[in-house]
Amino acid sequence: MELLVSKTYKETLSFLKEYKSLISSVELAKENLKLQEQAFLQGLSTNAQVIDARNTLSSIIVEQKSVAYKYIVSLANLMALSDHIDLFYEFVY
């Protein structure tokens, strides 16, 4: 049981770390999209480059939301394993 709790704890921390690292990726993708749109308006970029930037941003956001879901599920599992499921809402809200 102790091994399972330890594994779930490490998994939860890993998902949280991954989520936080994706925050900067989202910001970079937003900035890239902004720059591509400005370049397109000035005739320095193609429509395909703008679409690629939008797709990249969307992809990163989907990945971030997927990791957030995995984190929440892992946290709920950890709380259940440690018999503290009542504390789950304190972490989420």
LINGIMO-V133627 format. One line per field, one symbol per residue. ss: DSSP state (a for helix, b for strand, c for the rest). phi: phi as a letter, one per 20 degrees, with the letter a starting at -180 (. if undefined). psi: psi as a letter, one per 30 degrees, with the letter a starting at -180 (. if undefined). A space follows every 50 residues. Layout:
# LINGIMO-V133627
ss->???
phi->???
psi->???
This chain:
# LINGIMO-V133627
ss->caaaaaaaaaaaaaaaaaaaaaaaaaaaaaaaaaaaaaaaacccccaaaa aaaaaaaaaaaaaaaaaaaaaaaaaaaaaaacccaaaaaaaac
phi->.ffffffffffffffffffffffffffffffffgfffffffeneceffff fffffffffffffffffffffffffffffffelcffegfffed
psi->eeeeeeeeeeeeeeeeeeeeffeeeeeeeeeeeeeeeeeefggflleeee eeeeeeeeeeeeeeeeeeeeeeeeeeeeeeeghhfffefeee.
